[in-house]
Amino acid sequence: MSILPIIIIYGISCSLILSIVIFVMLWRNPRLLLQEYPPEVQQRVPPKTRAEKRESACWAILIFVLMLAFPLGAAFSAKVAHHNFLEVFLSALGVLVLFNLVDLLIMDWLIVCTITPSFLVIPGTEGMAAYKNYAMHFRGFLLGTGISVLLSLLLATLVLSL
């Protein structure tokens, strides 16, 4: 079995579930992701409250666990199929890169920057041009890609050592 089906199965599942979790979080309270908003938006609103910080931390744990679970599952699937280190690494990386692309192209550029639904707009920042900051999201994509490479190396090493 090639690693492509592994990447597609785990990558699409990861992208769908994480996207839903993130949008539920934003629907509940966009301020929970205040640190991800453009600096101009962050400067216009008060800092997170203690309760918002606590809730953000809970959501962050869930997102982190999901961000580990899907590439880890892909890496284990590749190992079980007797793939080598490079293929196990690429299985994990493919899942994370697929999610990173969905995050950039669909969630950030299409939904946040182009459509900008009202539930994403923090009260008091309506109409700000900063919501259309495509470059900020691309920089986040590049950072996410670097983190994905490192995490995938770690996961491949871990999986093959078990």
Stockholm file with secondary structure:
# STOCKHOLM 1.0

chainA/1-162         MSILPIIIIYGISCSLILSIVIFVMLWRNPRLLLQEYPPEVQQRVPPKTRAEKRESACWAILIFVLMLAFPLGAAFSAKVAHHNFLEVFLSALGVLVLFNLVDLLIMDWLIVCTITPSFLVIPGTEGMAAYKNYAMHFRGFLLGTGISVLLSLLLATLVLSL
#=GR chainA/1-162 SS CCHHHHHHHHHHHHHHHHHHHHHHHHHHCGGGGGGGSCHHHHHHSCCCCHHHHHHHHHHHHHHHHHHHHHHHHHHHHHHHTTCCHHHHHHHHHHHHHHHHHHIIIIIIIIIIIIICCGGGSCTTCTTCGGGGCHHHHHHHHHHHHHHHHHHHHHHHHHHHHC
#=GC SS_cons         CCHHHHHHHHHHHHHHHHHHHHHHHHHHCGGGGGGGSCHHHHHHSCCCCHHHHHHHHHHHHHHHHHHHHHHHHHHHHHHHTTCCHHHHHHHHHHHHHHHHHHIIIIIIIIIIIIICCGGGSCTTCTTCGGGGCHHHHHHHHHHHHHHHHHHHHHHHHHHHHC
//
